[in-house]
């Protein structure tokens, strides 16, 4: 390796190959243990819920009471949520500092 670009390309290839190996192993384990494909679920909690229902053989009843249905429908508060920004906060107070000393603190 003679350049940073070559090192970056090698890192990316290794990262993708390792991720592929982990995903294939997880998929194989989930399929053999539960008969469920993790790629068919948006989140791990969804996979866990389905695996729990399958393991316990629980049959959920349909809600036939309109009032109970309305109660659950009114309780829905969203869907998939993600946070994509980081939060950072300086530990030191910055009262009375200039712009140049602020950069030193952070």
N, C-alpha and C positions, 0 to 999 in steps of 0.2 A: 504494500500500500504506500502510495507516494503522495496522496492528497487527501484533504478533508472530505472531498466529494466521494472518493472511493470508500473511505471509512463509513460515511453516512449511508451509502448504498448497501454496504455489507451489513450494517446495523439493521437497516430496514428489512432486508431479506431474512436475516436471522429472527427478527421480531415477528414477522409474518409467519414464518415456518413454526416457531414455537407456539404462537397463538393457534395456528391450524392444528397442531398436535394436541393441545389442551382441549380444544373444541371437539375434535374427533373422539377423544377419550371420554369426555363428559357425555357426549351424545350416545356413544356405545354403552356406557354404564347406565344411563337413564333408560335407554331402550330395553336393555336386558333386565334391569331391576324392576321397572314399572310399566314397560310397554308404552312409554310416552316419549315423543320426540321434543327435546327442549327448543328446537328451532320453530316449533308451532306456537310458542308462547312469547308474549312481549316481555314478561318479567319473571324473575325467579319465584315471587310469591304466587303468580298464576299457575306455574308448574307445580309448586308445592300444594296448592289448594286442590288441583286436579288429582295429584298423586294421593292425597289424603282421602278424597272421595272414593277413588278407585280401591285403595287399600282397605278402607272400612266397609266398603260395599253399601254405603248409605244412599238411599234414594230420596232426593229432595222432592217434597210435594209442591205442586203448583199452587200459587195463591189464587183462590177463587173469590175471596171476600174483597169487594171493591174498596172498602175503607182501609183495610190492611195494605192493599196494593198502593193506594194513594199515599199512605204513611211512608212506605218505602221509597216511592217515587219522589216525594218531597224531601227525603233525606239525602238524596244523591248530591254530592258536593264536588264532582269533578271527575277526572280520569287520570291518565298518566301524567306525572309531574316530573320535571327535571330542573336542576339548577346548573347552569353552565358557566357561571362566573365565580371567581374566588373572592373571598373577603379577606382583606389584610388591614391590620391596625397597628400603628406604631405604639411601642410600650412607653415612650417618653413623652412628656408634655412639650408642646411647641410654642407656648406663649412667649412672645418677645424675641423669637429667633429670626434671623435673616434667611433669605433664600439659600445662601451658600452653606450656612450651618445646618439647615434643614436636610440638605442632601447628605451630609455626613452622618446624621442621626439614623436615617433610613437605610 
